[in-house]
């Protein structure tokens, strides 16, 4: 029998090592690591922690004959037999492992030359690859180095610095790197996500039309990315921020969601991006400074409603959002789409923002 005390100690030690991972030390200069290499390294690191934890345990418990294979066997079935504390420790450890993998993958991708001929450039993206990509993107925006990068810092060091200081463009570059990491060209990821989720002509009926898990993960990821960009914008060019203008926040949030949703998830570096004027960029930054207050107001409004009234309002907001975004996607990226989204009436824009915020915090209403 493997004592819970030992497992808790091991999980704590392993989690600590994962969170403190230094990619510059782990991946030496000019070393090329694949996704599989990153996974192998993390598994080896966890085995090393297990062995050292066992050694320490044996010193304190001299009559103990606990072996590593027994511990691994217990860990493989722990979800069905764990106490509350142990289950929480396992969950926390697994989260740290996902973050460490994403961090290693990003570091490797920023420090190697990509051979485009080795990337998938056509055909459909498999479900497993799609879920792997969503997971990497979701974990990327949780990384401290990525959050600082969106504000303006280098991702790892000056050598991998990007030219733009706009948070959304920096996030797009992160997504491009992650697409390459799973072996798929960013152009293909963009076109496939458009086909599966955005384009009205193909989103209604495709191989994922009845796949609730894939669709939920996609929409949740869009919401989290929108939030990450909005939060990063609060720290960009602080001297330009002002709270005098109280209007237009919901419209800006709507535009951000639409543009990130269609083109941001894996933008190819050669895509001709819609360039906003300097005045519009300053306006977005200024309005973003009010986003936190707006979010609190809208979420509080929903939370004050009864469950049935809230579900009804969210369903209406979802339908409104879907209708506007469908109309927008029929227009070419650029001035026409921007005019449509900026011309949305305040109440509709408010509903769209309310729906996106609720999903970002609570997930889809069931």
Buried (B, 14 or more C-beta within 10 A) or exposed (E): EBEBEBBBBBBBBBBEBBBEBEBEEBBEEEEEBEBEBBBEBBEEBBEEBBEEBBEBBEEEEEEEEBEEEEBEEBBEEBEEEBEEEBBEBBEBBEBBBBBBBBBBBBBBBBBBEEEEEEBBEEEBBEEEBBEBBBBBBBBBBBBEBBBBBBBBEBBBEEEBEBEEEBBBBBBBBBBBBBBBBBEBBBBBBBBBBBBBBBBEEEBEEBEBEEBEEBBBBBBBBBBBBBBBBBBBBBBBEEEEBEEEEEEBBBBBBBBBBBBBBBBBBBBBEEBEBBEBEEEBBBBBBBBBBBBEEBBEEBBEEBEEEEEEEBEEBBEEBBEBBBEBBEBBBEBEBEEEBBEBBBEBEEEBBBBBBBBBBBBBBEEBBE
